[in-house]
Amino acid sequence: MDSTLELFGLIAGAVTSIGFIPQLIRGYQTKKLEDVSYFMPIVLAIGMTMWFIYGFLLDAIAIMAANTFGAACCIILIIMKKKYS
């Protein structure tokens, strides 16, 4: 794969994955996640795991990296919700 295209994919994955950071920070600081449902991060984690497998089969590092990070954030969010509820 072209290195410019791979770099573009990595940047796109980083930009979309950064969206989880404020929620994780806010949840950690306030210890309140009542407004976060279990359904959303569970479904996202499953979908991102499937995207990771797809990226693995295509040998697409950008897809694997972005979805590994995203799935990890979802799992952390689930754990935080369980711990602070």
Secondary structure by P-SEA (a helix, b strand, c coil): ccaaaaaaaaaaaaaaaacaaaaaaaaaaccccccccaaaaaaaaaaaaaaaaaaaaaccaaaaaaaaaaaaaaaaaaaaaaaac
